[in-house]
Amino acid sequence: MAEKDEHTFNLRFSLSADIPPEAWDDEDFEGDEWLNEWESTVKPGLVREMFTYLRQFAGWNCHIRNRGISPLDEIEIVMRKEGG
């Protein structure tokens, strides 16, 4: 039976938005619109591009693993080198 070796690498994104005080006075203002843009547009495109890049490497398989943490807070991509 083959021995398994593991390593963890984290790539963390910290998100913020500068919202002018007068924006809060506008009743049509959505305070989390910038975060919705991240979740609906930026993050899905980023994940797709990461998988496109990672799948270029022969012998490496990758998939998303869910450890019970909301995908709003974390997406774990597991990469496994096959055949040593």
PDB file with SEQRES, HELIX, SHEET and CRYST1 records, atoms N, CA, C and O in Angstrom:
SEQRES   1 A   84  MET ALA GLU LYS ASP GLU HIS THR PHE ASN LEU ARG PHE          
SEQRES   2 A   84  SER LEU SER ALA ASP ILE PRO PRO GLU ALA TRP ASP ASP          
SEQRES   3 A   84  GLU ASP PHE GLU GLY ASP GLU TRP LEU ASN GLU TRP GLU          
SEQRES   4 A   84  SER THR VAL LYS PRO GLY LEU VAL ARG GLU MET PHE THR          
SEQRES   5 A   84  TYR LEU ARG GLN PHE ALA GLY TRP ASN CYS HIS ILE ARG          
SEQRES   6 A   84  ASN ARG GLY ILE SER PRO LEU ASP GLU ILE GLU ILE VAL          
SEQRES   7 A   84  MET ARG LYS GLU GLY GLY                                      
HELIX    1 AA1 PRO A   21  ASP A   25  5                                   5    
HELIX    2 AA2 GLU A   33  GLU A   37  1                                   5    
HELIX    3 AA3 TRP A   38  VAL A   42  3                                   5    
HELIX    4 AA4 LYS A   43  LEU A   54  1                                  12    
SHEET    1 AA1 2 TRP A  60  ARG A  65  0                                        
SHEET    2 AA1 2 GLU A  76  LYS A  81 -1                                        
CRYST1    1.000    1.000    1.000  90.00  90.00  90.00 P 1           1          
ATOM      1  N   MET A   1       0.841  -1.184   0.000  1.00  0.00           N  
ATOM      2  CA  MET A   1       0.000   0.000   0.000  1.00  0.00           C  
ATOM      3  C   MET A   1       0.889   1.251   0.000  1.00  0.00           C  
ATOM      4  O   MET A   1       1.851   1.342   0.763  1.00  0.00           O  
ATOM      5  N   ALA A   2       0.555   2.200  -0.857  1.00  0.00           N  
ATOM      6  CA  ALA A   2       1.344   3.425  -0.993  1.00  0.00           C  
ATOM      7  C   ALA A   2       1.152   4.331   0.219  1.00  0.00           C  
ATOM      8  O   ALA A   2       0.075   4.390   0.813  1.00  0.00           O  
ATOM      9  N   GLU A   3       2.209   5.022   0.561  1.00  0.00           N  
ATOM     10  CA  GLU A   3       2.139   5.982   1.659  1.00  0.00           C  
ATOM     11  C   GLU A   3       1.629   7.311   1.113  1.00  0.00           C  
ATOM     12  O   GLU A   3       1.972   7.702  -0.003  1.00  0.00           O  
ATOM     13  N   LYS A   4       0.822   7.992   1.887  1.00  0.00           N  
ATOM     14  CA  LYS A   4       0.219   9.257   1.467  1.00  0.00           C  
ATOM     15  C   LYS A   4       0.925  10.415   2.155  1.00  0.00           C  
ATOM     16  O   LYS A   4       1.126  10.395   3.370  1.00  0.00           O  
ATOM     17  N   ASP A   5       1.297  11.415   1.383  1.00  0.00           N  
ATOM     18  CA  ASP A   5       1.920  12.619   1.920  1.00  0.00           C  
ATOM     19  C   ASP A   5       1.008  13.791   1.573  1.00  0.00           C  
ATOM     20  O   ASP A   5       0.474  13.843   0.465  1.00  0.00           O  
ATOM     21  N   GLU A   6       0.822  14.722   2.488  1.00  0.00           N  
ATOM     22  CA  GLU A   6      -0.093  15.838   2.263  1.00  0.00           C  
ATOM     23  C   GLU A   6       0.551  17.165   2.637  1.00  0.00           C  
ATOM     24  O   GLU A   6       1.455  17.227   3.471  1.00  0.00           O  
ATOM     25  N   HIS A   7       0.066  18.220   2.002  1.00  0.00           N  
ATOM     26  CA  HIS A   7       0.498  19.585   2.284  1.00  0.00           C  
ATOM     27  C   HIS A   7      -0.689  20.505   2.020  1.00  0.00           C  
ATOM     28  O   HIS A   7      -1.459  20.258   1.091  1.00  0.00           O  
ATOM     29  N   THR A   8      -0.852  21.548   2.807  1.00  0.00           N  
ATOM     30  CA  THR A   8      -1.926  22.516   2.622  1.00  0.00           C  
ATOM     31  C   THR A   8      -1.334  23.849   2.200  1.00  0.00           C  
ATOM     32  O   THR A   8      -0.330  24.302   2.748  1.00  0.00           O  
ATOM     33  N   PHE A   9      -1.973  24.468   1.218  1.00  0.00           N  
ATOM     34  CA  PHE A   9      -1.601  25.797   0.740  1.00  0.00           C  
ATOM     35  C   PHE A   9      -2.865  26.636   0.730  1.00  0.00           C  
ATOM     36  O   PHE A   9      -3.867  26.216   0.151  1.00  0.00           O  
ATOM     37  N   ASN A  10      -2.851  27.801   1.347  1.00  0.00           N  
ATOM     38  CA  ASN A  10      -4.019  28.679   1.398  1.00  0.00           C  
ATOM     39  C   ASN A  10      -3.792  29.922   0.543  1.00  0.00           C  
ATOM     40  O   ASN A  10      -2.732  30.547   0.597  1.00  0.00           O  
ATOM     41  N   LEU A  11      -4.788  30.260  -0.231  1.00  0.00           N  
ATOM     42  CA  LEU A  11      -4.830  31.505  -0.991  1.00  0.00           C  
ATOM     43  C   LEU A  11      -6.072  32.230  -0.498  1.00  0.00           C  
ATOM     44  O   LEU A  11      -7.191  31.816  -0.802  1.00  0.00           O  
ATOM     45  N   ARG A  12      -5.892  33.291   0.247  1.00  0.00           N  
ATOM     46  CA  ARG A  12      -7.013  33.954   0.919  1.00  0.00           C  
ATOM     47  C   ARG A  12      -7.302  35.306   0.266  1.00  0.00           C  
ATOM     48  O   ARG A  12      -6.386  36.066  -0.048  1.00  0.00           O  
ATOM     49  N   PHE A  13      -8.568  35.586   0.069  1.00  0.00           N  
ATOM     50  CA  PHE A  13      -9.008  36.874  -0.442  1.00  0.00           C  
ATOM     51  C   PHE A  13      -9.729  37.599   0.682  1.00  0.00           C  
ATOM     52  O   PHE A  13     -10.648  37.046   1.286  1.00  0.00           O  
ATOM     53  N   SER A  14      -9.325  38.824   0.968  1.00  0.00           N  
ATOM     54  CA  SER A  14     -10.034  39.681   1.923  1.00  0.00           C  
ATOM     55  C   SER A  14     -10.727  40.761   1.108  1.00  0.00           C  
ATOM     56  O   SER A  14     -10.077  41.512   0.381  1.00  0.00           O  
ATOM     57  N   LEU A  15     -12.035  40.838   1.228  1.00  0.00           N  
ATOM     58  CA  LEU A  15     -12.834  41.745   0.414  1.00  0.00           C  
ATOM     59  C   LEU A  15     -13.303  42.934   1.228  1.00  0.00           C  
ATOM     60  O   LEU A  15     -13.648  42.797   2.402  1.00  0.00           O  
ATOM     61  N   SER A  16     -13.314  44.097   0.604  1.00  0.00           N  
ATOM     62  CA  SER A  16     -13.859  45.293   1.251  1.00  0.00           C  
ATOM     63  C   SER A  16     -14.354  46.241   0.168  1.00  0.00           C  
ATOM     64  O   SER A  16     -14.018  46.089  -1.007  1.00  0.00           O  
ATOM     65  N   ALA A  17     -15.142  47.206   0.568  1.00  0.00           N  
ATOM     66  CA  ALA A  17     -15.652  48.222  -0.356  1.00  0.00           C  
ATOM     67  C   ALA A  17     -15.692  49.561   0.369  1.00  0.00           C  
ATOM     68  O   ALA A  17     -16.060  49.635   1.541  1.00  0.00           O  
ATOM     69  N   ASP A  18     -15.313  50.607  -0.336  1.00  0.00           N  
ATOM     70  CA  ASP A  18     -15.440  51.962   0.190  1.00  0.00           C  
ATOM     71  C   ASP A  18     -16.813  52.488  -0.211  1.00  0.00           C  
ATOM     72  O   ASP A  18     -17.107  52.630  -1.398  1.00  0.00           O  
ATOM     73  N   ILE A  19     -17.635  52.771   0.762  1.00  0.00           N  
ATOM     74  CA  ILE A  19     -18.994  53.245   0.506  1.00  0.00           C  
ATOM     75  C   ILE A  19     -19.117  54.648   1.098  1.00  0.00           C  
ATOM     76  O   ILE A  19     -18.972  54.835   2.306  1.00  0.00           O  
ATOM     77  N   PRO A  20     -19.382  55.626   0.242  1.00  0.00           N  
ATOM     78  CA  PRO A  20     -19.487  56.995   0.752  1.00  0.00           C  
ATOM     79  C   PRO A  20     -20.690  57.138   1.690  1.00  0.00           C  
ATOM     80  O   PRO A  20     -21.727  56.514   1.464  1.00  0.00           O  
ATOM     81  N   PRO A  21     -20.561  57.940   2.719  1.00  0.00           N  
ATOM     82  CA  PRO A  21     -21.635  58.093   3.705  1.00  0.00           C  
ATOM     83  C   PRO A  21     -22.974  58.494   3.081  1.00  0.00           C  
ATOM     84  O   PRO A  21     -24.028  58.058   3.546  1.00  0.00           O  
ATOM     85  N   GLU A  22     -22.941  59.313   2.041  1.00  0.00           N  
ATOM     86  CA  GLU A  22     -24.193  59.759   1.423  1.00  0.00           C  
ATOM     87  C   GLU A  22     -24.940  58.625   0.725  1.00  0.00           C  
ATOM     88  O   GLU A  22     -26.147  58.727   0.501  1.00  0.00           O  
ATOM     89  N   ALA A  23     -24.246  57.559   0.382  1.00  0.00           N  
ATOM     90  CA  ALA A  23     -24.910  56.415  -0.251  1.00  0.00           C  
ATOM     91  C   ALA A  23     -25.945  55.796   0.688  1.00  0.00           C  
ATOM     92  O   ALA A  23     -26.985  55.314   0.239  1.00  0.00           O  
ATOM     93  N   TRP A  24     -25.664  55.809   1.972  1.00  0.00           N  
ATOM     94  CA  TRP A  24     -26.588  55.213   2.941  1.00  0.00           C  
ATOM     95  C   TRP A  24     -27.890  56.005   3.060  1.00  0.00           C  
ATOM     96  O   TRP A  24     -28.901  55.480   3.526  1.00  0.00           O  
ATOM     97  N   ASP A  25     -27.859  57.283   2.632  1.00  0.00           N  
ATOM     98  CA  ASP A  25     -29.066  58.114   2.666  1.00  0.00           C  
ATOM     99  C   ASP A  25     -29.998  57.827   1.487  1.00  0.00           C  
ATOM    100  O   ASP A  25     -31.168  58.207   1.519  1.00  0.00           O  
ATOM    101  N   ASP A  26     -29.491  57.165   0.454  1.00  0.00           N  
ATOM    102  CA  ASP A  26     -30.292  56.827  -0.732  1.00  0.00           C  
ATOM    103  C   ASP A  26     -31.088  55.563  -0.435  1.00  0.00           C  
ATOM    104  O   ASP A  26     -30.509  54.510  -0.167  1.00  0.00           O  
ATOM    105  N   GLU A  27     -32.429  55.666  -0.482  1.00  0.00           N  
ATOM    106  CA  GLU A  27     -33.266  54.509  -0.127  1.00  0.00           C  
ATOM    107  C   GLU A  27     -33.156  53.363  -1.126  1.00  0.00           C  
ATOM    108  O   GLU A  27     -33.538  52.237  -0.808  1.00  0.00           O  
ATOM    109  N   ASP A  28     -32.642  53.623  -2.327  1.00  0.00           N  
ATOM    110  CA  ASP A  28     -32.448  52.566  -3.321  1.00  0.00           C  
ATOM    111  C   ASP A  28     -31.086  51.887  -3.195  1.00  0.00           C  
ATOM    112  O   ASP A  28     -30.805  50.920  -3.903  1.00  0.00           O  
ATOM    113  N   PHE A  29     -30.252  52.385  -2.308  1.00  0.00           N  
ATOM    114  CA  PHE A  29     -28.898  51.844  -2.160  1.00  0.00           C  
ATOM    115  C   PHE A  29     -28.930  50.454  -1.524  1.00  0.00           C  
ATOM    116  O   PHE A  29     -29.561  50.239  -0.488  1.00  0.00           O  
ATOM    117  N   GLU A  30     -28.247  49.537  -2.159  1.00  0.00           N  
ATOM    118  CA  GLU A  30     -28.105  48.171  -1.637  1.00  0.00           C  
ATOM    119  C   GLU A  30     -26.693  48.056  -1.057  1.00  0.00           C  
ATOM    120  O   GLU A  30     -25.716  48.045  -1.806  1.00  0.00           O  
ATOM    121  N   GLY A  31     -26.582  47.974   0.231  1.00  0.00           N  
ATOM    122  CA  GLY A  31     -25.282  47.979   0.898  1.00  0.00           C  
ATOM    123  C   GLY A  31     -24.397  46.788   0.574  1.00  0.00           C  
ATOM    124  O   GLY A  31     -23.174  46.872   0.696  1.00  0.00           O  
ATOM    125  N   ASP A  32     -24.999  45.683   0.164  1.00  0.00           N  
ATOM    126  CA  ASP A  32     -24.186  44.504  -0.117  1.00  0.00           C  
ATOM    127  C   ASP A  32     -24.098  44.195  -1.617  1.00  0.00           C  
ATOM    128  O   ASP A  32     -23.745  43.081  -2.004  1.00  0.00           O  
ATOM    129  N   GLU A  33     -24.415  45.176  -2.451  1.00  0.00           N  
ATOM    130  CA  GLU A  33     -24.361  44.978  -3.898  1.00  0.00           C  
ATOM    131  C   GLU A  33     -22.958  44.574  -4.361  1.00  0.00           C  
ATOM    132  O   GLU A  33     -22.805  43.723  -5.237  1.00  0.00           O  
ATOM    133  N   TRP A  34     -21.959  45.182  -3.775  1.00  0.00           N  
ATOM    134  CA  TRP A  34     -20.577  44.860  -4.161  1.00  0.00           C  
ATOM    135  C   TRP A  34     -20.236  43.406  -3.827  1.00  0.00           C  
ATOM    136  O   TRP A  34     -19.525  42.741  -4.579  1.00  0.00           O  
ATOM    137  N   LEU A  35     -20.747  42.919  -2.695  1.00  0.00           N  
ATOM    138  CA  LEU A  35     -20.503  41.541  -2.296  1.00  0.00           C  
ATOM    139  C   LEU A  35     -21.279  40.568  -3.186  1.00  0.00           C  
ATOM    140  O   LEU A  35     -20.786  39.488  -3.509  1.00  0.00           O  
ATOM    141  N   ASN A  36     -22.490  40.955  -3.580  1.00  0.00           N  
ATOM    142  CA  ASN A  36     -23.259  40.139  -4.515  1.00  0.00           C  
ATOM    143  C   ASN A  36     -22.547  40.020  -5.858  1.00  0.00           C  
ATOM    144  O   ASN A  36     -22.585  38.965  -6.493  1.00  0.00           O  
ATOM    145  N   GLU A  37     -21.898  41.100  -6.292  1.00  0.00           N  
ATOM    146  CA  GLU A  37     -21.128  41.062  -7.542  1.00  0.00           C  
ATOM    147  C   GLU A  37     -19.976  40.066  -7.422  1.00  0.00           C  
ATOM    148  O   GLU A  37     -19.715  39.303  -8.352  1.00  0.00           O  
ATOM    149  N   TRP A  38     -19.290  40.071  -6.284  1.00  0.00           N  
ATOM    150  CA  TRP A  38     -18.212  39.112  -6.044  1.00  0.00           C  
ATOM    151  C   TRP A  38     -18.741  37.686  -6.151  1.00  0.00           C  
ATOM    152  O   TRP A  38     -18.168  36.859  -6.860  1.00  0.00           O  
ATOM    153  N   GLU A  39     -19.841  37.397  -5.443  1.00  0.00           N  
ATOM    154  CA  GLU A  39     -20.392  36.044  -5.381  1.00  0.00           C  
ATOM    155  C   GLU A  39     -20.959  35.568  -6.718  1.00  0.00           C  
ATOM    156  O   GLU A  39     -20.831  34.391  -7.058  1.00  0.00           O  
ATOM    157  N   SER A  40     -21.580  36.462  -7.472  1.00  0.00           N  
ATOM    158  CA  SER A  40     -22.267  36.044  -8.696  1.00  0.00           C  
ATOM    159  C   SER A  40     -21.406  36.135  -9.952  1.00  0.00           C  
ATOM    160  O   SER A  40     -21.674  35.440 -10.932  1.00  0.00           O  
ATOM    161  N   THR A  41     -20.379  36.979  -9.936  1.00  0.00           N  
ATOM    162  CA  THR A  41     -19.599  37.204 -11.151  1.00  0.00           C  
ATOM    163  C   THR A  41     -18.120  36.893 -10.974  1.00  0.00           C  
ATOM    164  O   THR A  41     -17.558  36.070 -11.697  1.00  0.00           O  
ATOM    165  N   VAL A  42     -17.502  37.549 -10.020  1.00  0.00           N  
ATOM    166  CA  VAL A  42     -16.049  37.434  -9.883  1.00  0.00           C  
ATOM    167  C   VAL A  42     -15.630  36.049  -9.411  1.00  0.00           C  
ATOM    168  O   VAL A  42     -14.803  35.403 -10.055  1.00  0.00           O  
ATOM    169  N   LYS A  43     -16.183  35.584  -8.301  1.00  0.00           N  
ATOM    170  CA  LYS A  43     -15.760  34.305  -7.720  1.00  0.00           C  
ATOM    171  C   LYS A  43     -16.008  33.121  -8.647  1.00  0.00           C  
ATOM    172  O   LYS A  43     -15.106  32.299  -8.811  1.00  0.00           O  
ATOM    173  N   PRO A  44     -17.193  32.988  -9.267  1.00  0.00           N  
ATOM    174  CA  PRO A  44     -17.383  31.847 -10.169  1.00  0.00           C  
ATOM    175  C   PRO A  44     -16.390  31.842 -11.336  1.00  0.00           C  
ATOM    176  O   PRO A  44     -15.883  30.789 -11.720  1.00  0.00           O  
ATOM    177  N   GLY A  45     -16.118  33.020 -11.894  1.00  0.00           N  
ATOM    178  CA  GLY A  45     -15.147  33.110 -12.985  1.00  0.00           C  
ATOM    179  C   GLY A  45     -13.747  32.752 -12.529  1.00  0.00           C  
ATOM    180  O   GLY A  45     -12.999  32.092 -13.251  1.00  0.00           O  
ATOM    181  N   LEU A  46     -13.396  33.183 -11.340  1.00  0.00           N  
ATOM    182  CA  LEU A  46     -12.085  32.871 -10.778  1.00  0.00           C  
ATOM    183  C   LEU A  46     -11.919  31.364 -10.567  1.00  0.00           C  
ATOM    184  O   LEU A  46     -10.878  30.800 -10.904  1.00  0.00           O  
ATOM    185  N   VAL A  47     -12.925  30.729 -10.021  1.00  0.00           N  
ATOM    186  CA  VAL A  47     -12.864  29.278  -9.787  1.00  0.00           C  
ATOM    187  C   VAL A  47     -12.767  28.527 -11.114  1.00  0.00           C  
ATOM    188  O   VAL A  47     -11.982  27.587 -11.238  1.00  0.00           O  
ATOM    189  N   ARG A  48     -13.563  28.937 -12.108  1.00  0.00           N  
ATOM    190  CA  ARG A  48     -13.481  28.300 -13.429  1.00  0.00           C  
ATOM    191  C   ARG A  48     -12.081  28.417 -14.016  1.00  0.00           C  
ATOM    192  O   ARG A  48     -11.528  27.438 -14.517  1.00  0.00           O  
ATOM    193  N   GLU A  49     -11.512  29.610 -13.955  1.00  0.00           N  
ATOM    194  CA  GLU A  49     -10.173  29.835 -14.499  1.00  0.00           C  
ATOM    195  C   GLU A  49      -9.113  29.025 -13.751  1.00  0.00           C  
ATOM    196  O   GLU A  49      -8.174  28.510 -14.358  1.00  0.00           O  
ATOM    197  N   MET A  50      -9.269  28.918 -12.442  1.00  0.00           N  
ATOM    198  CA  MET A  50      -8.314  28.123 -11.657  1.00  0.00           C  
ATOM    199  C   MET A  50      -8.362  26.665 -12.093  1.00  0.00           C  
ATOM    200  O   MET A  50      -7.318  26.038 -12.273  1.00  0.00           O  
ATOM    201  N   PHE A  51      -9.571  26.115 -12.265  1.00  0.00           N  
ATOM    202  CA  PHE A  51      -9.689  24.725 -12.701  1.00  0.00           C  
ATOM    203  C   PHE A  51      -9.143  24.545 -14.113  1.00  0.00           C  
ATOM    204  O   PHE A  51      -8.489  23.542 -14.396  1.00  0.00           O  
ATOM    205  N   THR A  52      -9.398  25.491 -14.991  1.00  0.00           N  
ATOM    206  CA  THR A  52      -8.851  25.422 -16.352  1.00  0.00           C  
ATOM    207  C   THR A  52      -7.331  25.349 -16.300  1.00  0.00           C  
ATOM    208  O   THR A  52      -6.719  24.546 -17.005  1.00  0.00           O  
ATOM    209  N   TYR A  53      -6.733  26.173 -15.478  1.00  0.00           N  
ATOM    210  CA  TYR A  53      -5.277  26.180 -15.344  1.00  0.00           C  
ATOM    211  C   TYR A  53      -4.765  24.888 -14.714  1.00  0.00           C  
ATOM    212  O   TYR A  53      -3.833  24.276 -15.237  1.00  0.00           O  
ATOM    213  N   LEU A  54      -5.353  24.471 -13.611  1.00  0.00           N  
ATOM    214  CA  LEU A  54      -4.862  23.304 -12.878  1.00  0.00           C  
ATOM    215  C   LEU A  54      -4.994  22.013 -13.670  1.00  0.00           C  
ATOM    216  O   LEU A  54      -4.173  21.107 -13.518  1.00  0.00           O  
ATOM    217  N   ARG A  55      -6.001  21.918 -14.500  1.00  0.00           N  
ATOM    218  CA  ARG A  55      -6.219  20.687 -15.269  1.00  0.00           C  
ATOM    219  C   ARG A  55      -5.248  20.545 -16.443  1.00  0.00           C  
ATOM    220  O   ARG A  55      -5.284  19.534 -17.144  1.00  0.00           O  
ATOM    221  N   GLN A  56      -4.400  21.515 -16.668  1.00  0.00           N  
ATOM    222  CA  GLN A  56      -3.401  21.431 -17.730  1.00  0.00           C  
ATOM    223  C   GLN A  56      -2.258  20.486 -17.379  1.00  0.00           C  
ATOM    224  O   GLN A  56      -1.518  20.056 -18.264  1.00  0.00           O  
ATOM    225  N   PHE A  57      -2.109  20.163 -16.116  1.00  0.00           N  
ATOM    226  CA  PHE A  57      -0.941  19.431 -15.665  1.00  0.00           C  
ATOM    227  C   PHE A  57      -1.225  17.931 -15.611  1.00  0.00           C  
ATOM    228  O   PHE A  57      -2.059  17.458 -14.838  1.00  0.00           O  
ATOM    229  N   ALA A  58      -0.504  17.209 -16.455  1.00  0.00           N  
ATOM    230  CA  ALA A  58      -0.698  15.756 -16.541  1.00  0.00           C  
ATOM    231  C   ALA A  58      -0.388  15.103 -15.194  1.00  0.00           C  
ATOM    232  O   ALA A  58       0.559  15.479 -14.504  1.00  0.00           O  
ATOM    233  N   GLY A  59      -1.207  14.122 -14.843  1.00  0.00           N  
ATOM    234  CA  GLY A  59      -0.986  13.375 -13.611  1.00  0.00           C  
ATOM    235  C   GLY A  59      -1.605  13.999 -12.380  1.00  0.00           C  
ATOM    236  O   GLY A  59      -1.574  13.404 -11.303  1.00  0.00           O  
ATOM    237  N   TRP A  60      -2.164  15.183 -12.518  1.00  0.00           N  
ATOM    238  CA  TRP A  60      -2.819  15.858 -11.398  1.00  0.00           C  
ATOM    239  C   TRP A  60      -4.326  15.850 -11.619  1.00  0.00           C  
ATOM    240  O   TRP A  60      -4.796  16.199 -12.702  1.00  0.00           O  
ATOM    241  N   ASN A  61      -5.075  15.460 -10.613  1.00  0.00           N  
ATOM    242  CA  ASN A  61      -6.530  15.519 -10.629  1.00  0.00           C  
ATOM    243  C   ASN A  61      -6.971  16.522  -9.580  1.00  0.00           C  
ATOM    244  O   ASN A  61      -6.361  16.616  -8.516  1.00  0.00           O  
ATOM    245  N   CYS A  62      -8.029  17.275  -9.870  1.00  0.00           N  
ATOM    246  CA  CYS A  62      -8.502  18.250  -8.889  1.00  0.00           C  
ATOM    247  C   CYS A  62     -10.021  18.236  -8.826  1.00  0.00           C  
ATOM    248  O   CYS A  62     -10.705  17.973  -9.815  1.00  0.00           O  
ATOM    249  N   HIS A  63     -10.522  18.526  -7.637  1.00  0.00           N  
ATOM    250  CA  HIS A  63     -11.961  18.622  -7.408  1.00  0.00           C  
ATOM    251  C   HIS A  63     -12.204  19.496  -6.186  1.00  0.00           C  
ATOM    252  O   HIS A  63     -11.294  19.765  -5.403  1.00  0.00           O  
ATOM    253  N   ILE A  64     -13.438  19.930  -6.041  1.00  0.00           N  
ATOM    254  CA  ILE A  64     -13.828  20.725  -4.869  1.00  0.00           C  
ATOM    255  C   ILE A  64     -14.255  19.777  -3.764  1.00  0.00           C  
ATOM    256  O   ILE A  64     -14.958  18.795  -4.002  1.00  0.00           O  
ATOM    257  N   ARG A  65     -13.817  20.089  -2.543  1.00  0.00           N  
ATOM    258  CA  ARG A  65     -14.219  19.299  -1.369  1.00  0.00           C  
ATOM    259  C   ARG A  65     -14.980  20.219  -0.419  1.00  0.00           C  
ATOM    260  O   ARG A  65     -14.576  21.357  -0.177  1.00  0.00           O  
ATOM    261  N   ASN A  66     -16.072  19.714   0.108  1.00  0.00           N  
ATOM    262  CA  ASN A  66     -16.878  20.461   1.063  1.00  0.00           C  
ATOM    263  C   ASN A  66     -16.639  19.871   2.446  1.00  0.00           C  
ATOM    264  O   ASN A  66     -16.894  18.688   2.675  1.00  0.00           O  
ATOM    265  N   ARG A  67     -16.155  20.688   3.357  1.00  0.00           N  
ATOM    266  CA  ARG A  67     -15.914  20.258   4.734  1.00  0.00           C  
ATOM    267  C   ARG A  67     -16.956  20.829   5.681  1.00  0.00           C  
ATOM    268  O   ARG A  67     -16.704  20.967   6.878  1.00  0.00           O  
ATOM    269  N   GLY A  68     -18.129  21.163   5.146  1.00  0.00           N  
ATOM    270  CA  GLY A  68     -19.201  21.686   5.981  1.00  0.00           C  
ATOM    271  C   GLY A  68     -19.148  23.187   6.193  1.00  0.00           C  
ATOM    272  O   GLY A  68     -19.971  23.735   6.926  1.00  0.00           O  
ATOM    273  N   ILE A  69     -18.194  23.863   5.564  1.00  0.00           N  
ATOM    274  CA  ILE A  69     -18.103  25.320   5.649  1.00  0.00           C  
ATOM    275  C   ILE A  69     -18.847  25.899   4.445  1.00  0.00           C  
ATOM    276  O   ILE A  69     -18.726  25.380   3.335  1.00  0.00           O  
ATOM    277  N   SER A  70     -19.601  26.949   4.654  1.00  0.00           N  
ATOM    278  CA  SER A  70     -20.371  27.561   3.583  1.00  0.00           C  
ATOM    279  C   SER A  70     -19.462  27.961   2.419  1.00  0.00           C  
ATOM    280  O   SER A  70     -18.378  28.500   2.644  1.00  0.00           O  
ATOM    281  N   PRO A  71     -19.890  27.704   1.171  1.00  0.00           N  
ATOM    282  CA  PRO A  71     -19.099  28.138   0.024  1.00  0.00           C  
ATOM    283  C   PRO A  71     -19.039  29.660  -0.114  1.00  0.00           C  
ATOM    284  O   PRO A  71     -18.281  30.181  -0.932  1.00  0.00           O  
ATOM    285  N   LEU A  72     -19.832  30.369   0.680  1.00  0.00           N  
ATOM    286  CA  LEU A  72     -19.699  31.823   0.738  1.00  0.00           C  
ATOM    287  C   LEU A  72     -18.421  32.218   1.466  1.00  0.00           C  
ATOM    288  O   LEU A  72     -17.896  33.313   1.264  1.00  0.00           O  
ATOM    289  N   ASP A  73     -17.919  31.313   2.319  1.00  0.00           N  
ATOM    290  CA  ASP A  73     -16.732  31.599   3.118  1.00  0.00           C  
ATOM    291  C   ASP A  73     -15.495  30.838   2.664  1.00  0.00           C  
ATOM    292  O   ASP A  73     -14.375  31.299   2.883  1.00  0.00           O  
ATOM    293  N   GLU A  74     -15.679  29.678   2.033  1.00  0.00           N  
ATOM    294  CA  GLU A  74     -14.508  28.869   1.673  1.00  0.00           C  
ATOM    295  C   GLU A  74     -14.838  27.920   0.535  1.00  0.00           C  
ATOM    296  O   GLU A  74     -15.905  27.307   0.504  1.00  0.00           O  
ATOM    297  N   ILE A  75     -13.910  27.810  -0.390  1.00  0.00           N  
ATOM    298  CA  ILE A  75     -13.953  26.779  -1.422  1.00  0.00           C  
ATOM    299  C   ILE A  75     -12.613  26.067  -1.343  1.00  0.00           C  
ATOM    300  O   ILE A  75     -11.559  26.680  -1.514  1.00  0.00           O  
ATOM    301  N   GLU A  76     -12.667  24.781  -1.086  1.00  0.00           N  
ATOM    302  CA  GLU A  76     -11.431  24.006  -1.005  1.00  0.00           C  
ATOM    303  C   GLU A  76     -11.270  23.215  -2.292  1.00  0.00           C  
ATOM    304  O   GLU A  76     -12.154  22.453  -2.682  1.00  0.00           O  
ATOM    305  N   ILE A  77     -10.138  23.402  -2.941  1.00  0.00           N  
ATOM    306  CA  ILE A  77      -9.800  22.642  -4.141  1.00  0.00           C  
ATOM    307  C   ILE A  77      -8.759  21.610  -3.730  1.00  0.00           C  
ATOM    308  O   ILE A  77      -7.696  21.948  -3.208  1.00  0.00           O  
ATOM    309  N   VAL A  78      -9.084  20.354  -3.974  1.00  0.00           N  
ATOM    310  CA  VAL A  78      -8.183  19.259  -3.646  1.00  0.00           C  
ATOM    311  C   VAL A  78      -7.463  18.850  -4.917  1.00  0.00           C  
ATOM    312  O   VAL A  78      -8.093  18.624  -5.951  1.00  0.00           O  
ATOM    313  N   MET A  79      -6.138  18.754  -4.840  1.00  0.00           N  
ATOM    314  CA  MET A  79      -5.337  18.283  -5.957  1.00  0.00           C  
ATOM    315  C   MET A  79      -4.621  17.024  -5.532  1.00  0.00           C  
ATOM    316  O   MET A  79      -4.063  16.949  -4.437  1.00  0.00           O  
ATOM    317  N   ARG A  80      -4.642  16.047  -6.399  1.00  0.00           N  
ATOM    318  CA  ARG A  80      -3.998  14.767  -6.080  1.00  0.00           C  
ATOM    319  C   ARG A  80      -3.076  14.396  -7.237  1.00  0.00           C  
ATOM    320  O   ARG A  80      -3.490  14.344  -8.395  1.00  0.00           O  
ATOM    321  N   LYS A  81      -1.834  14.144  -6.896  1.00  0.00           N  
ATOM    322  CA  LYS A  81      -0.852  13.694  -7.889  1.00  0.00           C  
ATOM    323  C   LYS A  81      -0.984  12.183  -7.989  1.00  0.00           C  
ATOM    324  O   LYS A  81      -0.804  11.468  -7.003  1.00  0.00           O  
ATOM    325  N   GLU A  82      -1.298  11.704  -9.180  1.00  0.00           N  
ATOM    326  CA  GLU A  82      -1.485  10.282  -9.408  1.00  0.00           C  
ATOM    327  C   GLU A  82      -0.161   9.670  -9.896  1.00  0.00           C  
ATOM    328  O   GLU A  82       0.561  10.266 -10.696  1.00  0.00           O  
ATOM    329  N   GLY A  83       0.125   8.501  -9.405  1.00  0.00           N  
ATOM    330  CA  GLY A  83       1.282   7.745  -9.896  1.00  0.00           C  
ATOM    331  C   GLY A  83       2.636   8.296  -9.482  1.00  0.00           C  
ATOM    332  O   GLY A  83       3.628   8.099 -10.184  1.00  0.00           O  
ATOM    333  N   GLY A  84       2.685   8.982  -8.354  1.00  0.00           N  
ATOM    334  CA  GLY A  84       3.969   9.423  -7.825  1.00  0.00           C  
ATOM    335  C   GLY A  84       4.426  10.637  -8.447  1.00  0.00           C  
ATOM    336  O   GLY A  84       5.498  11.138  -8.107  1.00  0.00           O  
TER     337      GLY A  84                                                      
END                                                                             
